[in-house]
Amino acid sequence: MSTHSNSIKGSRAPGTPRRLDATERRSTLELARIYVSSSAFPAALEALDRLPQNGWDEEAQLLRAEGLIGVGRLADAENLLGAPVLPEGVNGERGRKARMSLRAGAVRALGERKSISRVERFALWRFLLQLRVLHRTGRSDQVLALGRAFFGRASLPGNAFSARIATVVAQAMLSQNRPSEARDLYEQILELYKDLHSREGVADTLLGIANTHLLDCHWDEADALYQECRYRYEELGQSDKALAATINLGVLRVKRGEFTSGRSLLDQALRRASQLGDKRRTASIHLGLAMAEGRCGSPLLAEQHLRNAFGEARRTKNRRTQALFLEFLGEHRLLQGQHAKARRTLELGLRIARKISAHGDIVFEIERRLAESALHEGHRDEASELARRSAKGAQDFGDTYEVAVAERVLAEIDEARGNLRSALERADMAAAALDRLGETYERARLEILRLRLRHQLGRIAPEVVRSRIRAVTRSYQGRPDSPVLADARRLLDVLAGPVSIEVDETGPERDPELPESRPFSDDDERMLRAVGFATKDPGLRQALALARRVAELPVPVLILGESGTGREKLARLIHGWSKRVGIYMPFHCADLPSSYLEAELFGDDVALQGGVLFASHQGTLFLDEISELPADLQRRLLLWVRQQEGGGYGLDLHPESLRPDWGSEDNALVPEWQGMDVRVIAAATIRNEGPHHRRTIRDDLYRSLGRVVIEIPPLRDRRGDIPLLARGFLEQERERSGRELPDIPPALMHELVRHDWPGNLYDLRRAVSDYADGHLLSE
């Protein structure tokens, strides 16, 4: 007997895992658990390969299934797990409980916390993994049917497995475009996870809620939740899930037209996916980057990302990924003017998308792109039918963004048919919808279309059109070859001829280059008084209102005024009113010798020290006494400003003007500046003898910085403000000294009003301070 036993033991085939003792088995399982919990699925599978695959070690089998799902080997995972079976005690009969709504069952089931046995835990775990495989392979109907049966049981305990199963069911609801139901279920799951004190579960559920907001086009809510989930996962060390949140956030930013931040997030995600060996998500990342690069005018980069996405789509054989790849490839070819190729690509994508879901989101997105292709080929009736079908599909799906984009295509079709008024009405409605979403790419295209239609109707002057095109292109994060700038160039070419102006019956046209003026709040008034801008003067109030209106626009501002009028204080106010997250950086050009100015502004390569322009990233740089800069530094500053705006301050929107020939020395500087985001506010002194600034600032720099010019009137031109200012300064002196000071006598106040104040606010404040000091010294 012993001889036979030894012969079996010695006949182990090469490559077969040796039998581990109990200690080694426990260590291997613990290591696999750690790898799975940290999303290191390849390492988990490698560790589990040490264990024999004999079918009786259920925990090892389930951990192996987790690893297979994690690396995308869904067929292998399904073979390992078997057909979905409800855990013991839950039958599949369609009795009264099984027909109960999932929400009602979930409320009862997830509200009870009970301990479960080891056998029950493994049964729930297996059922959870089976549902995940069904969901990942597109069988959401089966997931929902099994979920209803599972949650129809009255005695179901409320534990982490129940919450995870409910999460898969909620995901299946999302895949069937039922975000409201999914969000309702997620809210219940969130309460259970909070009760269980599961930080990871809370983060998972918040990510699910963010996805429901994304599907409902609540983009602000989705953006905020994706950011929160990303930080929560990073704190927990959940790299795989943090990657998912980062991808979703990046794609959302790109879709909104925030190409800079979207590309940055997706680039981070691509590097992280490479580090994790996560090839499953790389196709989504490449598609998001392709959309960003294509829409902001980098077709070669877009094509490279599409090529990478194609490789992943072929490898995974995932139909949704393949359909999305064909959709984005079709858009890329549309943007390149390859309409016949775009049509063939999109038709193939549409066939695949309809196999996934006849009325899914990819279907109406491709139909809208097919409508654009048909319109460019001159098939207006076909284009109209496709665009209307796309708009209806998006409306049924609840996708307000795609509805607005389809309306833009229908407006272009109306324009091609000569129905200009109908086209303008559609474009106006679509623009209003996109304004509510905070989207900028399609909104910029719509604004160009609206300007073109108003021009054709004779409702707007060419000069106003040019001004508004500048506003659109300044706020748009695209490169010179982007679709928006191409549309703008074509419109400017049309403006070369004369046009008659017709009075618009809807009222005067408001220039959207500036936000609508609104009254100052009480807080604003208090702040203005505190910095010396208490005023009743119409001229100054108009200047302050203009400063408030331009604060949130990404445009340079030039402040003109005599010494002491408060130019730097106004610059600080503009920065405070803006939404910029960076610092306010004041820089006085007259304070340093010219030999130091260049290093302070642009940095010192030798000392490896960045200048104030780089330190002001995402903030505001205030350049006081800009006229004191030497001519060569003014030229270099001009290059900086034009680089910030994509070369667009001259803005005739032709390629040769957008990328001028600066020479080899200046071109060498461009790459290090790309990606910087600095808002420049400059100030120049107006002297009594005339506009001194115009004689010492380069004309091209003056034009670039002077898109918005705010002039602060001197005190002698608003003498009525002097009593108000003097009393405010005296009140500040009282607070500084902590003493009661007498009011300024009427005779002295009369003299203050009569004085010309060459130093303006500075001189008046010093006079009031001297008055206060005199009274303090006499006590």
C-alpha angles and dihedrals in degrees: 000000000000090000091054090048092052093049091055092047091051095048097071108143118241112267093023111128111251117240111269125214120239094267094050091046092053091048092050093048092048091051091049090050090053092049092048094047090051092046092245091138100162090053090048092054091047091052092047091052086076089068122077114252095226098140097238098085096081098178092053089047093052093046088051089052090051089054094047092051090047093056093043099253092136097157091054090048091050092050090050095048099041128211116334112270126179112245114265113286095031112092127195097231114131096233126146094283094048090055092053116116114268090235094057092047092047093052091056098037098046094045096070123073113203134159117247133206125249091254092051091047093054091046092053091044092052091047090050092052091047090054091048091054091049091050094046091051093052099256096130093148090063091047091054093045092051090043092055091049092046096049092043091078112101096207097053110135121233105237140132093276091054089051092050092049089050088050091057089049090051089050089053089052089054091051087056091050097252100132097155093055091044092050090050091053092044090054089057092047089051091056091051093049090050089051089050090048089233109158092183091050091051091051092048091052094047088053089053091049089050089054091053090053090049091053090048090050092243089143100169092053092046092049093052094047094047089054091049092049092049092055093044092052092047090052089051093047091241097147096170094053093041086055091054091052091047092051093049091048093048094049091048092052091049091049089052090053095252091132099164097056093035093054091046092053094046092047088054090048092050092053091046093048089052091051091049093044088236104157092162094076100037093087091058091048093050091048091052091049091047090054091049095048094044095050095046094048109266104119096166093055090044090053092050092053091047090052090053092046090051091056091052092045091054093046097049095039087211108159095209091052090048092050092048091049091053091046093054093042088053091051090048091053091046091054089050091052093247093135099162092050090044091054094051092047094048094047090055090048090049092055091053093044092053090054088057095046128341091217102028128135095260090056097060093039091056092044090056091051090047088054089055090050092049091049092053089050091053098252097131098165092050090045091051092050092049094046092049091049090049092049092050093047091050091047092051088047092049094239103145092178094059090043089057093047091049088051088054090055091048089051090053089050090051089050091052089052092050095250093133099161092050089047092052092050091052092046092050092051092047091049091052091052093050091047088060090052094048091233118156111181100061088031090059091049089049092050091054089049092050091050090049092050094047090049091052090049089051093239099124136045120242091239090057091048091053091048092051093047087057089052092050096048093045091057094043119092095213136120125239094271095050120125093246094055090044089056089047093051092051091051092049089052089056090052091065091091129066120270133194120230121230123195110250111229091211091070137261118336115247116215106240090202086093128039116250113278116250132185119269114259123232089259090052091051092050091050092049091052092048093056096043101264098114101138148153092188111121093214095054093042089053090051091049091048090052090050090052092049096050095042095094095042118096093233132116118252129209115206117199126192146118121278112287097019092118104260094152092046089054090049089053090050091052091051091048092050092048125082094234113138097202130084131281106244118192116198123182109207093197095055099074135055113256090248090065099039098080094052092045093049103037104018135249115271092194095053091038089232124144121224130233091269090063093041089056095062109149089003140079127278115202113201109194120197092013089176089069092068113106115250094253092054091046088056092050091047089051089055090051093051093048091047089053090055096042089257090299108130094093083044110181081137097227117134094242091056095041093055105029123187102260096167131251096287094055094040089058088063097053101078095055090054098051113113095025118131113196128155110213122209114181130189132201132184123248107208126203091251093059145288097331092176094065092060097052106033117082110252094234092049091047090052092048096047094037100067085113116026120188117188120198112209117227122249093253088063093053105037091155089073094057097084090047092049094044092053090048092051090048090053089053089051089053091053091046095050098034088224134115110252124191119248118262108271116246093244092054091045088053090054091049090054093049094050117097096220102211088190091048115198093003093057094043092050090049091050092052090046090052089050091052093045090051092056092045092051092049093057 
